Amino acid sequence: TRTKLPFQWKINKGKSKSIKLCFSDGKSRIDYILVYRKSSSQSEKREVFERNIRAEGLHMEKEASLTNSDVIFLKLHAPWDVLCRYAELMNIRMPFRRKIFYMHRRHKFLSRLRINQFRGWLPRKPMKFDSNTLPYLEENESFTAPFSRSRIHHFIIHNKETFFNNATRSRIIHHILQRVKYEEGKNKMGLNRLLSNNSYEAAFPLHEGWYHSKNSIRTHGAENHRHLLYECWAWWGVWYKYQPLDLIRRYFGEKISLYFAWLGWYTGMLFPAAVVGLLVFLYGVFTLEHCPVSKEICQATDIIMCPICDQYCPYLRLSDSCIYAKVTHLFDNGATVFFAVFMAVWATVFLEFWKRRRAVLAYDWDLIDWEEEEVKLRPQFEAKYSKKERMNPISGKPEPYQAFTDKYSRLLVSASGIFFMILVVIAAVFGIVIYRVITVSTFAAFGWALIRNNSQVATTGTAVCINFCVIMLLNLYEKVALLLTNLEQPRTESEWENSFTFKMFLFQFVNLNSSTFYIAFFLGRFTGRPGAYLRLINRWKLEECHPSGCLIDLCMQMGIIMVLKQTWNNFMELGYPLVQNWWTRRKLRREHGHHTMANLPQWEKDFHLQPANAYGLFDEYLKMILQFGFTTIFVAAFPLAPLLALINNIIEIRLDAYKFVTQWRRPLPSQAKDIGIWYGILEGIGILSVITNAFVIAVTSDFIPRLVYAYKYGPCAGQSQSAEGCMMGYVNASLSIFRVSDFERRSQYRDYREPPDSAEPYSYTLQFWHVLAARLAFIIVFEHMVFAIKTLIAYLIPDLPKDLRDRMRREKYLIQEMMYEAELERLQKEKREKKKGRVHHKEWP
């Protein structure tokens, strides 16, 4: 068996008394805070709501703000009987017996080999906290069961005040507030509606004191759980440490803790992807001097290229593209195909092993069967469809019913709104295309030589920056998505979240990646040829790729967008709350003195913090999922994407932790057993990444044309072995000739067409069809091979670790035995008492 000594972590009692988290009587703990203004016009609804709160058994106390006499704080406390009643109603699992651990067979085998003795000689793991830093959480070492008042004697109750922790108490009160009516005789209920109509200005559970301390946590202990979280999680000095997920769960609830578990797992899995991507990039660096293609371009001083625009653009020598050819080789080299396959396999391994990790967390946090127990109807759905009910086939109880025609008519209107907003994004991309077409001529006539000589790169760079600004402006779609989701009237909160999440992700994904798809698969593909160009609105010639290829444009698009987006997200995530809170403190110091914030009660300090996101963890998940898309979908064109994502995520974890602990009001603790619809979106991105990378390698890069030339048209054609000089002449073979009759000269352009003096001038050559066939064949072979590997890996990796399955079976067996023994003991006790003539009818003394 495994034993764990009690942790020596203590709350400084002297400080805890000064932090008043109780009613004025000093006994009733404050479990929830409601804030309103006396000048609000919704006083009648508020009075009815508070009267119904009292009827539910909650205790209330009002206190005016010390900084604003118009603001009133309503403190709520749930007494023991209310907590027990609703804990049973909500099927909250509570500890009832200490776990008995047994040594796994593998550990027994290792102990026989005396390997554990050698472990003491090895250096301690620097990423783990030592046993004297984190507290001992008893609930993690106990079996749990749904709370029942009739079997209350089975549960481990050392103290009624601490049996339900703060997170559970807040969740129970929020559950009550969401179902209390605020108008007599009407089905209008719920705190959310009162917040939306300004009856109440804010609603939040309290933070457990201040997160800073003058004394060291190692010598004086932590002041409270918030202080402990700051020192062990949100402080920048512990950026390399593992996250204390059990502490996060105890303070913020399972849903937030699961997000940080997923983010930490994703960040850890990015390490191998970043290393391999960096090696691919370094391979391009070390082989740059031996690349025959870039050498040929740099030495092609006698090849004159056609102008890239109608006006102002001069004829250029192919050797002018020397630098861009070398940069292209850094990303488009012999290791690119391997890296694309690796990243497709990596995405599958990441998702499969996350399922295993999630299963372990769900088991440790008693969430395996949570979904079946906790599905509740939304109050808005209940109020809307309360007149028509039908029997629930699972519970056997009547519940509100939404008619088929009403449901699908609402879905049709919602889908139309989504389609319209996607058309708006496509229109914005079309505007960027027009900008690129017009600007390339403007930059070609620019007075500054640096811009004039690099007009195409300048056009791409400015277009990407403008595209980023358009992306940020179109983020206003959030309000439209909220309106459409509420119009659908989802049945449960999870359905509402899934519907809103899908709309926002679809729009943001199209908004962020539409220009990237245009550059990867459409730029320079349908421009025509010199003398017969396709024109936009019969006026502007469509933009062509750079003489060194289109991949350099795609790399610039991905690099600039990824860096700007992550920088902006980090600023808005932490910088904006910091500035807002600083301004609030400055304003209070001006009006009420220098020491105002230090003397305020905890509820008023929390009120002056930034409110938690109204959509929970939606924004956090969304930006990470979009980053995952950037890391996988076009990774063949930008191998450094995993490295940039890794650096960002290491910072992101501590930014999010610091924001949750110090800058935001305490969010409502809530439960979740997985990351919800986001997992399905991740799987969809993984499938899409295989397809897009196949097309990037086959269509955007020059991998296939080089391969066809080497084995069919080059100096080594027909030979079984490839030599270093097999690519000599490739650049010239990939160019076509156009005769400029006015100037008695000829220019060349990137295409596979017959020369002007052939029998069929400017028609496609046989090499063009060979390249096209090879591209199609590569796409089919690559996709089938990678999908087969992904399917095989998903099949070979079980969703549940074997030791977890054994633990679950053993726990089920032990729980049955314990419940049987406890019930037998109770019956024997009652039998003995009857014989003595003493009968007790109460379950709890």
Sequence and secondary structure as in RCSB ss.txt:
>XXXX:A:sequence
TRTKLPFQWKINKGKSKSIKLCFSDGKSRIDYILVYRKSSSQSEKREVFERNIRAEGLHMEKEASLTNSDVIFLK
LHAPWDVLCRYAELMNIRMPFRRKIFYMHRRHKFLSRLRINQFRGWLPRKPMKFDSNTLPYLEENESFTAPFSRS
RIHHFIIHNKETFFNNATRSRIIHHILQRVKYEEGKNKMGLNRLLSNNSYEAAFPLHEGWYHSKNSIRTHGAENH
RHLLYECWAWWGVWYKYQPLDLIRRYFGEKISLYFAWLGWYTGMLFPAAVVGLLVFLYGVFTLEHCPVSKEICQA
TDIIMCPICDQYCPYLRLSDSCIYAKVTHLFDNGATVFFAVFMAVWATVFLEFWKRRRAVLAYDWDLIDWEEEEV
KLRPQFEAKYSKKERMNPISGKPEPYQAFTDKYSRLLVSASGIFFMILVVIAAVFGIVIYRVITVSTFAAFGWAL
IRNNSQVATTGTAVCINFCVIMLLNLYEKVALLLTNLEQPRTESEWENSFTFKMFLFQFVNLNSSTFYIAFFLGR
FTGRPGAYLRLINRWKLEECHPSGCLIDLCMQMGIIMVLKQTWNNFMELGYPLVQNWWTRRKLRREHGHHTMANL
PQWEKDFHLQPANAYGLFDEYLKMILQFGFTTIFVAAFPLAPLLALINNIIEIRLDAYKFVTQWRRPLPSQAKDI
GIWYGILEGIGILSVITNAFVIAVTSDFIPRLVYAYKYGPCAGQSQSAEGCMMGYVNASLSIFRVSDFERRSQYR
DYREPPDSAEPYSYTLQFWHVLAARLAFIIVFEHMVFAIKTLIAYLIPDLPKDLRDRMRREKYLIQEMMYEAELE
RLQKEKREKKKGRVHHKEWP
>XXXX:A:secstr
            HHHHHHS  B TTS SB  EEEEEETT S HHHHHHHHHHHHHTT EEEEEE SS TTEEEEE
EE  HHHHHHHHHHTT EEEEEE      HHHHHHHHTTHHHHHTTS   TTS  TTTS   GGGGEEEEE  GG
GGGGS  S HHHHS HHHHHHHHHHHHTT BSSTTS  B HHHHHHTTSSSEEE    S S  SS HHHH  SSH
HHHHIIIIISGGGTTS   HHHHHHHH HHHHHHHHHHHHHHHHHHHHHHHHHHHHHHHHHTGGG HHHHHHHH 
TT EE  SSSSS   EEGGGGHHHHHHHHHHSSTTHHHHHHHHHHHHHHHHHHHHHHHHHHHHHTT TTHHHHH 
 B HHHHHHSTTSEEE TTT  EEE   HHHHHHHHHHHHHHHHHHHHHHHHHHHHHHHHHHHHHHHHHT SSHH
HHHTHHHHHHHHHHHHHHHHHHHGGGHHHHHHHHHHHH  SBHHHHHHHHHHHHHHHHHHHHHHHHHHHHHTTTT
S EETTEE EETTTEE    BTTBSHHHHHHHHHHHHHHHHHHHHIIIIIHHHHHHHHHHHHHHHHH TTHHHHS
 HHHHHHTSB   TTTTHHHHHHHHHHHHHHHTTTTT TTHHHHHHHHHHHHHHHHHHIIIIIB        SS 
THHHHHHHHHHHHHHHHHHHIIIIISSHHHHHHIIIIISTTTT SS  GGGGTTHHHHTEEEEEETTTTEEEEEE
S B  TTSSSTT B HHHHHHHHHHHHHHHHHHHHHHHHHHHHHHHS SS HHHHHHHHHHHHHHHHHHHHHHHH
HHHHHHHHHHHT     S  
